[in-house]
Each structure stands twice: as C-alpha cells, then as structure tokens.
Amino acid sequence: MAKLTGKSSYIRYNGTRIEITKSTPKVTRELADTTDSGNYDATTDMMHKSQLPVSLQTEISIEGFFDTSATHAAIISQLYSGATAVPVILNLATSTIFGHGNFDISDFETDVPTDESVTFSATLKSNGVFIMGS
C-alpha cells in the first residue's frame, strides 16, 4: 500500500478499501409544489410558494489513489459491465463513517503512475437509500 501523505480517508467499494484524498458529497432534494389558495397573501396580492420534499439523491465526487501493485479491478470491472450498484461505505477517518448505501460509479478518470501509485477521480451516485453515519 502506498504511503499516505496529507489529508486522507477511504471508501469501501464492494468490500475493497480504496484510499481517497477528497470527497465532495452533494445531496439533491426534489421538491413538489404544494402551493394552493391558502398561500395567497391579500396584502401583497401574491401567492407564496410552498413545497414538500419528495425524493433525494446523494452524489459523491471522490479523488484518491491506488497502488500500482494492487490495481483495483473492482472499479475497472464495474465500469465495463452492465452490473448494478454495489455497496459503498464512505469513511471520514478510521472510526468515523460518513454514510453507506448502494452506488453506481461514473466519470472515472485516472493519471499516470507516480511513485508506485495512481491518482484517480470518479463520481458515485446513490441507487436507493443512503444511510448517514454508522
């Protein structure tokens, strides 16, 4: 395993530990318009919008590295298959879990090896429920 330098965390991607140096979670909540006549304000003669959350998706952009002697076939094989989402656990530190759920992988990019490690970036998109923590 390559040495960690600077900030670092990891994910478990379908059971395989992969070192990451950056993760940017984004939660998108879809809202349904529930505006009705009860939202009318006679003083301004305006309707004030109201809404309810109806769905959400978690998308996590990650950057990291893997050792050239242990290229993660788990990621590569997912990219070139029609496989469904796999379990992912996102760890902030050894004992701190950000969350977990099933994710699809996309937008994978990699660089040339440097000192026996290869940097990469990818996007993980939730497929079903994302559970925060634990």
URJO-V653432 format. One record per helix or strand. SS is the DSSP state (h for helix, s for strand). FROM is the first residue (numbers start at 1). TO is the last residue. If there is no record, write none. Layout:
ss=[SS:SS]
from=[FROM:FROM]
to=[TO:TO]
This chain:
ss=[s:s:h:s:s:s:h:h:s:s:s:s]
from=[9:16:37:40:46:51:68:73:86:96:114:117]
to=[13:33:39:41:47:67:70:79:93:110:114:132]
